[in-house]
Amino acid sequence: MAGFSLELNEDQRDLRDWVHGFAKDVIRPAAPEWDEREETPWPILQEAAKIGLYGFESLATWFADPIGLSLPIATEELFWGDAGIALAIMGTGLAVAGIFASGEPEQLAEWVPECFGDENDPKVAAFCASEPQAGSDVSGYKTRARYDEATDEWVINGQKAWATNGGIANVHVVTAVVDPTLGARGQAGFIVPPNTPGVASTRKIKKHGLRASHTADVFFDDVRVPGRCVLGGKERVEARLARAREGKKAGGQAAMATFETTRPTVGAMAVGVARAAYDYALEYAKDREAFGRKIIENQSIAFDLANMRMEIDAARMLVWRAAWMGRNNVPFEAGEGSMSKLKASEVAVWSTERAIQILGGAGYTREHPVERMHRDAKIFTIFEGTSEIQRLVISRAISGIHIP
């Protein structure tokens, strides 16, 4: 087990400074334009790919950090730059996490590079879990997958909602029901390869925030994928389902396994947005004069900024703890992964709101980025498990009781 220290090592400091430079020099200047356009910023993805910031190699390097902090460090810096563009860069990582959580080594080797493309032709991938009538309630998924023995193919039918990169992805990773009698335990994950017939997306969703990140509903109409595309392999999936039918512990559920892997990273995203709002409000308060003095000299403003810094640092510590625990296989006995996501997401919403208040009327206009940051922050209390779901996970973990 790797030791934990609050002092970053040289590699982690270099990573932080490298990603921060890209966020400051490339992402931030472009953020207002892509927020207005509400389009995937392909030129920025290509710039990130050219310097090695977007691709399997960088993600694998961050995952390989034995301390577990490289991924949240890089994520925080990207989202400090701009949440919409950063999610366009990082959104593929959710699909990769889905493959990593349930897939075999051969599947990782075959499909993860397909998720990213290359610097000359970057691609994106999508993780498709939520459905129109089932978001946090993973047991309510209706998308079905049946095995066709005659052709050794899985046939997928259903609709997925709110999929980041849905419809424009080179690879879609889909959670589907294999045995509806088992509820959430009867699900499996599937890889839908590029250009597979039957995959359609009829509309891009217009969103409150994160507008540079593509979100869409995806429809699967008799989508046939090779038998090898079930994550974990058919034999392993069938063995898990058999244990579930016998009432035995069946192992991880496909969608939840992915969410457990990514919650600290989502927390790091929220910390980045909160810190960006704090940094901007602090500089504004030091420059802005009212009633003959800098507004930071007013105790109410100074105290707001002090509280913002404290809450952001506290959220980051929870994220780092959960990331270290996850990397070193330390069980989340008190819902530590959910704690990190819950705290960071609510700090992001609160900090961006306080930043607007500190700027006053100016903060409510699009002339200052805190308005955009506030719009971007809200999603963190909703996606990959709402704040209410995080509290449910934590309360069940600390009580040992299945609280409904």
N, C-alpha and C positions, 0 to 999 in steps of 0.2 A: 504494500500500500504506500503510495507516494505521500510524503509529508506535506503538511499544509502550512503556508506562511503568508502573512499579509504583505510581505515585501516581494514584489514581482522580480522574477529572475531576468537576466539580460535578454533572453529570447522573447519573453512576454513584453518587456518594455519596448523592444524594437518593433514587435508586432503592433502594439498600441500606437506607437508614433507613426508607423507606416500607414496603417489604416486611417488614422486621424488626418494625416496629410491628404489622402485621397478624398476623405469626406469634406475637408475644408476647401480644397482647391478645385475639385471636380463636381462633387455632389451638391454642395450648398449653392454655388452660383447658378446651377441649373434647376434647383428645386421649384422656384415659383413658376417657371415655364411649364414643367411637366405636370405640376399640380393643376394648372389651368387647362392644359391639353387633355388630361386624363387618359394618357396613353402610356404603354410600356416604353421606358426609355432605352431602346435598343442600342443607341450609340454609347450610352454610359455603361451598359452591360459589356459591350465590346471593349471599351477602354479598360474596364475591370479585368476582363479576360486576358487582355494583352499584357498586363503587368502581373498576372498570376493571382489576382484577388478573387476572380470568379472562375471556379473550376473544381474538379474532383481533388486535384493535388492539394490545393489550399485547404479545402474542407477536411481532407484526410489528415493533414498536418495539424490542424486545430484539434481534431478529435484525438489525435495521438498524444497530446500533452498529458503526461501521467498525473498532473495536478488537476487537470480538468478546467483550467481557467482561460485557456487561449480562445475558445469559442465565445464565451460571454464577453471577453475583453474586445475582440474584433467586432462582435455584434453591437455592443454599446457604442463604439466609435462610429460605425456606419449609421446607426439610427440617430446619433447626435448630429450627423450631417443632414439627413432628411429621412423621415420614416417611410414615405411613399417610395422613393427611389431605392432605399435600403431594402424594403421588402421585395421589390422587383429583383434585387440581387440575391437576397437570402431565401426567397420563396421556394426555390428549387430544393433547398435544404430540407424542407418538410417532407417532400417525396422521398428524398434520399434517406431521411430518418425512418420512414416507413419501410423501405427496403432493408435498411440496417437492422431494424427491430425484429423483423420476422424472417428475413431472407437467408438463404444459404450463401456461402462464400462465392460459389460459381455465379449466383444471381447478382451479387454485388459487382463482381468483375465484369459481367456482361452488360448490365443495365445502367449502373451509375454513370459511366462515361457518356452514355446516350442522353442522360438527363441534361448535361451541360453543353454538348457540342464542342467547338473549339474557338479559338480567338478570331478566326476568319468567318465563322458562322455559328455564333453562340445560340444555344437552345435553352429552353426552360422546361421544368417538369411540374406536375400538379399532383397533390395528394387529395383524393376525392373521398370524403367520409360523410360530412353532414348532408342531410336531405331536407326537403321542404318542410316535412312534419317531424323531423328528428335531428336536433342539433346536439345538445348536451346529452340527450337520451339516446345513447348508442344502441340500446336494446330495441329501439323503434325503427331501425333501418329496414327498408323494404327491398332495396336492390338485391337481386338474386343472381346466383351463379350455379349452373348445373354442369356436370361433367358428361360429355358425349364420348362414350367408349369407342364408338365406331371410328371417330376421327382423332381421338386423343386431343380433344379441345375442350376448353371451358367456354360456356355461352353465358354472357352477362346481359342482364336487362334491368333497367331502372333509371332513376334520375338522381343526380347529386347537385347540391346547392352550395353556394358561397365558396367555390373552389378557386384558390389562388392559382393563377395561370391556367385555369380550366378552359379547354377548347383551343388554346394556342400552344399547349405543351407538346413537346416531342414525345414524352412518356407520361402516361397517367397511371398513378398507383391508386387502386380502387378497393375499398372495403365492401364486401358483399356477403349476403347470407347464403350459406351452403346447406345448413339444416335448420329450417325455421322453428322446429320443435324445441331447440336448445336456447332460444333467445340470443343474447349477446355472445354466448359461448359457441354458437353455431356459425360464427362468421370466419372469414379468411380474407387475406389480402391478395390482390392480383396485379400484375403488371400488364398494362395495355401498351404494346409496342407502337412505334411511330407508324402513322398512315394506316391504322387498322380500320377497316370499314365499319360503319355503324355508330361511330362516335360523332356527336354533333353538339354544337353550342349555339343557341339561337340568339342570345343577347348578352352583352356585357353589362354588368350591374353598375349603376351610377351610385357612388358612395359619398358619405359625409366627409370622410378623410381617406388617407392612403390612396389618393387618386392616381398616382403614377404606377400603382400595382394593379394588375388585371385581375378582376374577380368575375366569375361567371357560373351559371348553371350548366351542367353537362349531362347529356342524355346518352344512354347506352341501349341500342336497339339491336338485339341479337348479335352482340359483339363477340366474335370468336377469337380466342387467344390460345396459343399452344399450351399443351398440358404442363409444360415446364414453367409456365408463367404464374402458377400459384406460389405465393411466397412461403418458403419453408419446404416445398416439395409435397407432392400428393400423398406420399406414404406418411409423412410426419403430420400433415393436416388430418388425415383419416384416423391416425392413432390418437390425436388430441380429441377429435370428435367422439371416438369410441369411449375414451375415459369419461368424457362429459356425460354420455348416455348412461354410463354405469354409476353416475353420481360421484365420480372421483374428481380430484383436482385436475383441471384440464390445461393449466398453463395460461399464458397471457392471451388477452383478446386483442385482435389486430389493431383496431383504432386506438384503444386505450394504451397499448404498449407504445405507440408512436407519441401520444400526448405526454406520457410519463417521461419519455426521452427528451422532449422539446420544451417542457414547461420552464426550466431555468433559462433557456435561451430566449423564450418569449419575455421572461422577466428582464433579461438584459436589454432587449429591445425597448421596453418601457423605461428602464433606467436611462437609456440614451436620450429619449425624448424629454424626460423630466430634467435631465442635466442641461440639455440645450436650452430649455425655457428658463431655467435658473441662471445660466451664464448670461443670456441676453438681458434678463431683467436686472441682474446685478450691474452690468455695464451701463444700462439705461439709467438706473437709479443713481449711479455715481456721476453721470453727466447731466442729467435733467435738473433744472433749477425751478423752484416754485416758492413764492413768498420770500425771495431773497437768499435761499440756500439750496444746496443739493438735497434732493428728496430722500436720499439714503440717510440723511441726518435726522429724519423723522423716525422716532422709535418704532412706530407701527410698521413702517417699510423695512427697517433694519431687522425687526423681529420676524417679519414674514420671510425675509431672505435667510435668516438664521435657521428657521424651521424647515425651509425648503432644503437647505444643505444637509441638515441632520437627517431628514426623512429619506433623501436620495442616498446618502451614505448607508443608512440602515437597510434600505432595500437592496443595495449592491451587496452588502455582506450576506444577506439571505440568499441572493442569487449565487454568489461564490460558494457558499456552504453547500447548497444543493448541487451545484455543478461538480464540486469535488466529491461529494458523496456518490453521485451517479457514476462518475468516471472510475471510482475505486470500489464500486459494488457494495457500498454501505447502504443497508436498507433504509428506506424512508419510513421509519417507524412512527413518526408524528406528522406525516404528510408534508415533509420539508420541501419537496418539489412544488407542491401546491402553495405552500406558504410563500415561496419566493415569487411565484407568478402573481398571487393575490396582492401581496404588499406592493410590489413594483408597479402593477397596473393601476392600483388606486392612488399611489403616489404620483404617477404620471398625470392622471386626470386632475388631481388637486394642485400639483405644481404648475401645470400649464394654465389653470384657471387663476392662480395667484399671480402668475406673470402678467396676464392680461390686466388684472386689477392694478398692479403696480404701474403699468403703462397708462392706465386710464383709458380715455377715449381712443388714444392712438393704438392701444393694444387690440382694439376691436376691429381695426382696419387691416386690409391686406398689405398695407405699406410696411408692416412689421410682421416677422415670421411667427410670433407667438400665437396669432390667430390660427394659422395653419397647424401649428404644433398641438393646439387645443383640440382641433378637429381630429387630428391623427391619434391623439392619446386615448380617446374613448373606446376604440375597438379593443384595447388590451383588457378591458374588464368584461369582454364578451367572447372573443374567439378563443379557441382551444380550451374551452371550459370557462363558463361565466364565473364571476366572483362568488355567486351563490353555490355553484358546483365545487369550487375550491374549498369553501367553508365546509361543505358536506364531506369532502374527502378528508379534510383535517379532523373534523369532529368524529368521524368514524374511526380514524387512525388512533386518536388519543383516548377514545372511550372503549374501543373494542366492540362497539354495538353498531349494528346495521341500521343507522338512523335513516328513515325514509325521506 
